[in-house]
Amino acid sequence: MNKKIVIGLLALVSFPGFAKNVPIEKDAVISSEVPRSVVMALAEAIELYGYSCKSVSSVVPFAISRGYYITCNNWIYKYEVEDKGGKMIITAD
């Protein structure tokens, strides 16, 4: 992965104030443990990684490890955003 993208992803998730404002859908299921700023940072990180997340449908943190399940674009696209050794790894499901 491009080094600039990795740095950008880490900055977004570590300092979510840098993320743009992505719409959260009115019927979205967002875990109460996930602040809005983190939701925005996750959506922006997904976009930087080359995937589509124009609106957020759901965000749920992983139960055991560090990361999130996120669904975007009216429940169409599903992703896992995982912290692996300080790098954010985004996987489309």
FIFI-185171 format. One record per residue: y, z, x of N, C-alpha, C, CB in turn; residue number from 0. Coordinates in nm, 2 decimals, padded with zeros to 4 digits, always signed. Glycine has a CB too. Layout:
LOSE     n.v     n.w     n.u    ca.v    ca.w    ca.u     c.v     c.w     c.u    cb.v    cb.w    cb.u  num
LOSE       Y       Z       X       Y       Z       X       Y       Z       X       Y       Z       X  NUM
...
This chain:
LOSE     n.v     n.w     n.u    ca.v    ca.w    ca.u     c.v     c.w     c.u    cb.v    cb.w    cb.u  num
LOSE  -00.12  +00.00  +00.08  +00.00  +00.00  +00.00  +00.12  +00.00  +00.09  +00.00  +00.12  -00.10    0
LOSE  +00.23  -00.06  +00.04  +00.35  -00.07  +00.11  +00.41  +00.07  +00.14  +00.45  -00.16  +00.04    1
LOSE  +00.45  +00.10  +00.26  +00.51  +00.23  +00.29  +00.63  +00.27  +00.21  +00.54  +00.23  +00.44    2
LOSE  +00.72  +00.17  +00.18  +00.84  +00.20  +00.10  +00.80  +00.24  -00.04  +00.93  +00.07  +00.09    3
LOSE  +00.69  +00.18  -00.10  +00.65  +00.22  -00.23  +00.59  +00.36  -00.23  +00.54  +00.12  -00.28    4
LOSE  +00.52  +00.39  -00.13  +00.46  +00.53  -00.12  +00.57  +00.63  -00.12  +00.37  +00.54  +00.00    5
LOSE  +00.67  +00.61  -00.03  +00.79  +00.70  -00.02  +00.86  +00.71  -00.15  +00.88  +00.65  +00.09    6
LOSE  +00.88  +00.59  -00.22  +00.95  +00.59  -00.35  +00.87  +00.67  -00.45  +00.97  +00.45  -00.39    7
LOSE  +00.74  +00.65  -00.46  +00.66  +00.73  -00.55  +00.67  +00.88  -00.53  +00.51  +00.68  -00.55    8
LOSE  +00.66  +00.92  -00.40  +00.66  +01.06  -00.37  +00.80  +01.12  -00.41  +00.64  +01.08  -00.22    9
LOSE  +00.91  +01.04  -00.38  +01.04  +01.09  -00.42  +01.06  +01.10  -00.57  +01.15  +00.99  -00.36   10
LOSE  +01.00  +01.01  -00.64  +01.02  +01.01  -00.79  +00.95  +01.13  -00.85  +00.96  +00.89  -00.85   11
LOSE  +00.82  +01.16  -00.80  +00.75  +01.27  -00.86  +00.80  +01.40  -00.81  +00.60  +01.25  -00.83   12
LOSE  +00.84  +01.41  -00.68  +00.89  +01.53  -00.62  +01.03  +01.57  -00.67  +00.89  +01.52  -00.47   13
LOSE  +01.11  +01.46  -00.69  +01.25  +01.48  -00.73  +01.27  +01.39  -00.85  +01.35  +01.45  -00.62   14
LOSE  +01.22  +01.43  -00.97  +01.22  +01.34  -01.09  +01.36  +01.31  -01.14  +01.15  +01.41  -01.20   15
LOSE  +01.47  +01.37  -01.09  +01.60  +01.33  -01.13  +01.64  +01.19  -01.09  +01.70  +01.43  -01.07   16
LOSE  +01.56  +01.13  -01.00  +01.59  +00.99  -00.96  +01.53  +00.89  -01.05  +01.53  +00.97  -00.82   17
LOSE  +01.45  +00.93  -01.14  +01.38  +00.83  -01.23  +01.47  +00.78  -01.34  +01.26  +00.90  -01.29   18
LOSE  +01.45  +00.66  -01.38  +01.53  +00.60  -01.49  +01.48  +00.66  -01.62  +01.52  +00.45  -01.49   19
LOSE  +01.56  +00.64  -01.73  +01.52  +00.69  -01.86  +01.44  +00.59  -01.94  +01.65  +00.72  -01.94   20
LOSE  +01.31  +00.62  -01.94  +01.21  +00.53  -02.02  +01.19  +00.60  -02.15  +01.07  +00.52  -01.94   21
LOSE  +01.19  +00.52  -02.26  +01.18  +00.57  -02.40  +01.04  +00.65  -02.41  +01.19  +00.47  -02.50   22
LOSE  +01.05  +00.76  -02.48  +00.93  +00.83  -02.52  +00.91  +00.80  -02.67  +00.94  +00.99  -02.49   23
LOSE  +00.79  +00.75  -02.70  +00.77  +00.70  -02.84  +00.77  +00.82  -02.94  +00.63  +00.63  -02.85   24
LOSE  +00.81  +00.79  -03.06  +00.83  +00.90  -03.16  +00.70  +00.98  -03.19  +00.89  +00.85  -03.29   25
LOSE  +00.59  +00.91  -03.18  +00.46  +00.98  -03.21  +00.39  +01.01  -03.08  +00.37  +00.89  -03.29   26
LOSE  +00.46  +01.02  -02.97  +00.40  +01.05  -02.83  +00.34  +01.19  -02.83  +00.51  +01.04  -02.72   27
LOSE  +00.23  +01.20  -02.75  +00.16  +01.32  -02.73  +00.19  +01.36  -02.58  +00.01  +01.31  -02.76   28
LOSE  +00.28  +01.45  -02.57  +00.32  +01.50  -02.43  +00.28  +01.65  -02.42  +00.48  +01.48  -02.40   29
LOSE  +00.21  +01.68  -02.32  +00.17  +01.82  -02.30  +00.29  +01.90  -02.28  +00.07  +01.83  -02.17   30
LOSE  +00.29  +02.02  -02.33  +00.40  +02.11  -02.32  +00.42  +02.16  -02.17  +00.38  +02.24  -02.41   31
LOSE  +00.32  +02.14  -02.09  +00.33  +02.17  -01.95  +00.40  +02.07  -01.87  +00.19  +02.19  -01.89   32
LOSE  +00.43  +01.95  -01.93  +00.50  +01.84  -01.85  +00.64  +01.83  -01.89  +00.42  +01.71  -01.87   33
LOSE  +00.74  +01.86  -01.81  +00.88  +01.84  -01.84  +00.91  +01.69  -01.86  +00.97  +01.91  -01.73   34
LOSE  +01.02  +01.67  -01.93  +01.06  +01.53  -01.96  +01.09  +01.46  -01.83  +01.19  +01.54  -02.05   35
LOSE  +01.15  +01.53  -01.73  +01.19  +01.47  -01.61  +01.06  +01.41  -01.53  +01.26  +01.56  -01.52   36
LOSE  +00.95  +01.48  -01.55  +00.83  +01.44  -01.48  +00.77  +01.32  -01.56  +00.72  +01.55  -01.48   37
LOSE  +00.78  +01.32  -01.69  +00.74  +01.21  -01.77  +00.81  +01.08  -01.73  +00.76  +01.23  -01.93   38
LOSE  +00.95  +01.09  -01.71  +01.03  +00.98  -01.67  +00.98  +00.93  -01.53  +01.18  +01.01  -01.67   39
LOSE  +00.96  +01.03  -01.44  +00.92  +00.99  -01.30  +00.79  +00.92  -01.30  +00.92  +01.12  -01.21   40
LOSE  +00.69  +00.97  -01.38  +00.56  +00.91  -01.38  +00.57  +00.76  -01.43  +00.47  +00.98  -01.48   41
LOSE  +00.65  +00.74  -01.54  +00.67  +00.60  -01.59  +00.73  +00.51  -01.49  +00.75  +00.61  -01.72   42
LOSE  +00.83  +00.56  -01.42  +00.90  +00.48  -01.31  +00.80  +00.46  -01.20  +01.02  +00.56  -01.26   43
LOSE  +00.72  +00.55  -01.16  +00.62  +00.53  -01.05  +00.52  +00.42  -01.09  +00.55  +00.66  -01.02   44
LOSE  +00.48  +00.42  -01.21  +00.39  +00.32  -01.26  +00.45  +00.18  -01.25  +00.34  +00.35  -01.41   45
LOSE  +00.58  +00.17  -01.29  +00.65  +00.04  -01.28  +00.66  +00.00  -01.13  +00.79  +00.06  -01.34   46
LOSE  +00.70  +00.10  -01.04  +00.71  +00.06  -00.90  +00.58  +00.02  -00.84  +00.76  +00.19  -00.82   47
LOSE  +00.47  +00.07  -00.89  +00.34  +00.03  -00.84  +00.29  -00.11  -00.89  +00.23  +00.14  -00.89   48
LOSE  +00.37  -00.17  -00.98  +00.35  -00.30  -01.03  +00.28  -00.31  -01.17  +00.26  -00.37  -00.93   49
LOSE  +00.27  -00.20  -01.23  +00.21  -00.20  -01.37  +00.32  -00.19  -01.47  +00.11  -00.08  -01.38   50
LOSE  +00.29  -00.19  -01.60  +00.38  -00.19  -01.71  +00.38  -00.05  -01.78  +00.36  -00.30  -01.81   51
LOSE  +00.50  +00.01  -01.79  +00.52  +00.13  -01.87  +00.66  +00.13  -01.92  +00.49  +00.26  -01.78   52
LOSE  +00.68  +00.05  -02.03  +00.82  +00.03  -02.09  +00.85  +00.15  -02.18  +00.83  -00.10  -02.16   53
LOSE  +00.74  +00.22  -02.23  +00.76  +00.33  -02.32  +00.64  +00.42  -02.30  +00.78  +00.29  -02.47   54
LOSE  +00.66  +00.55  -02.32  +00.55  +00.65  -02.29  +00.49  +00.69  -02.43  +00.60  +00.77  -02.22   55
LOSE  +00.35  +00.68  -02.43  +00.28  +00.72  -02.55  +00.22  +00.86  -02.54  +00.17  +00.62  -02.58   56
LOSE  +00.17  +00.90  -02.41  +00.11  +01.03  -02.39  +00.11  +01.06  -02.24  -00.03  +01.04  -02.45   57
LOSE  +00.12  +01.19  -02.21  +00.11  +01.24  -02.08  +00.03  +01.38  -02.09  +00.25  +01.26  -02.01   58
LOSE  -00.08  +01.38  -02.01  -00.16  +01.50  -02.01  -00.19  +01.53  -01.86  -00.29  +01.49  -02.10   59
LOSE  -00.17  +01.65  -01.81  -00.21  +01.68  -01.67  -00.36  +01.69  -01.66  -00.14  +01.81  -01.63   60
LOSE  -00.41  +01.66  -01.54  -00.55  +01.68  -01.51  -00.58  +01.83  -01.52  -00.58  +01.63  -01.36   61
LOSE  -00.70  +01.86  -01.56  -00.74  +02.00  -01.58  -00.77  +02.07  -01.44  -00.87  +02.00  -01.66   62
LOSE  -00.83  +02.00  -01.35  -00.87  +02.06  -01.22  -00.78  +02.02  -01.10  -01.01  +02.03  -01.20   63
LOSE  -00.76  +01.89  -01.08  -00.69  +01.85  -00.97  -00.54  +01.82  -01.00  -00.75  +01.72  -00.90   64
LOSE  -00.46  +01.78  -00.90  -00.32  +01.75  -00.92  -00.30  +01.60  -00.97  -00.24  +01.78  -00.80   65
LOSE  -00.26  +01.58  -01.09  -00.23  +01.45  -01.14  -00.22  +01.45  -01.29  -00.35  +01.36  -01.10   66
LOSE  -00.20  +01.33  -01.35  -00.18  +01.31  -01.49  -00.25  +01.19  -01.54  -00.02  +01.30  -01.51   67
LOSE  -00.28  +01.20  -01.67  -00.32  +01.08  -01.75  -00.20  +01.04  -01.83  -00.45  +01.12  -01.85   68
LOSE  -00.16  +00.92  -01.82  -00.05  +00.87  -01.90  -00.08  +00.74  -01.97  +00.07  +00.85  -01.80   69
LOSE  -00.04  +00.73  -02.09  -00.06  +00.61  -02.17  +00.08  +00.55  -02.21  -00.14  +00.64  -02.30   70
LOSE  +00.09  +00.42  -02.20  +00.22  +00.35  -02.21  +00.21  +00.24  -02.31  +00.27  +00.30  -02.08   71
LOSE  +00.33  +00.19  -02.35  +00.35  +00.07  -02.43  +00.27  +00.08  -02.57  +00.31  -00.05  -02.35   72
LOSE  +00.30  +00.18  -02.65  +00.23  +00.20  -02.78  +00.08  +00.20  -02.77  +00.27  +00.08  -02.87   73
LOSE  +00.04  +00.29  -02.67  -00.10  +00.32  -02.66  -00.19  +00.20  -02.60  -00.16  +00.37  -02.79   74
LOSE  -00.12  +00.11  -02.54  -00.19  -00.01  -02.49  -00.25  +00.01  -02.35  -00.10  -00.13  -02.49   75
LOSE  -00.17  +00.06  -02.26  -00.21  +00.08  -02.12  -00.23  +00.22  -02.08  -00.10  +00.02  -02.02   76
LOSE  -00.34  +00.25  -02.01  -00.38  +00.38  -01.97  -00.38  +00.39  -01.82  -00.51  +00.43  -02.03   77
LOSE  -00.33  +00.50  -01.76  -00.32  +00.51  -01.62  -00.36  +00.66  -01.58  -00.18  +00.48  -01.56   78
LOSE  -00.41  +00.67  -01.45  -00.42  +00.80  -01.39  -00.33  +00.80  -01.27  -00.57  +00.82  -01.35   79
LOSE  -00.25  +00.90  -01.26  -00.16  +00.92  -01.15  -00.20  +01.05  -01.08  +00.00  +00.93  -01.19   80
LOSE  -00.26  +01.03  -00.95  -00.32  +01.14  -00.88  -00.26  +01.16  -00.75  -00.47  +01.12  -00.87   81
LOSE  -00.24  +01.29  -00.71  -00.19  +01.32  -00.58  -00.32  +01.33  -00.49  -00.11  +01.46  -00.58   82
LOSE  -00.32  +01.24  -00.39  -00.44  +01.24  -00.29  -00.38  +01.25  -00.15  -00.53  +01.11  -00.31   83
LOSE  -00.38  +01.37  -00.10  -00.33  +01.40  +00.04  -00.18  +01.37  +00.05  -00.40  +01.31  +00.13   84
LOSE  -00.11  +01.40  -00.06  +00.04  +01.38  -00.05  +00.08  +01.24  -00.09  +00.09  +01.40  +00.09   85
LOSE  -00.01  +01.15  -00.12  +00.02  +01.01  -00.17  -00.01  +01.00  -00.32  -00.06  +00.90  -00.09   86
LOSE  +00.07  +00.94  -00.40  +00.05  +00.93  -00.54  -00.03  +00.80  -00.55  +00.18  +00.92  -00.62   87
LOSE  -00.15  +00.81  -00.61  -00.24  +00.70  -00.63  -00.24  +00.67  -00.78  -00.39  +00.73  -00.58   88
LOSE  -00.20  +00.55  -00.82  -00.20  +00.51  -00.96  -00.31  +00.41  -00.99  -00.06  +00.45  -01.00   89
LOSE  -00.39  +00.44  -01.09  -00.51  +00.36  -01.12  -00.50  +00.32  -01.27  -00.64  +00.43  -01.10   90
LOSE  -00.51  +00.19  -01.30  -00.51  +00.14  -01.44  -00.65  +00.17  -01.49  -00.47  -00.01  -01.45   91
LOSE  -00.66  +00.21  -01.61  -00.79  +00.24  -01.68  -00.82  +00.12  -01.77  -00.78  +00.37  -01.75   92
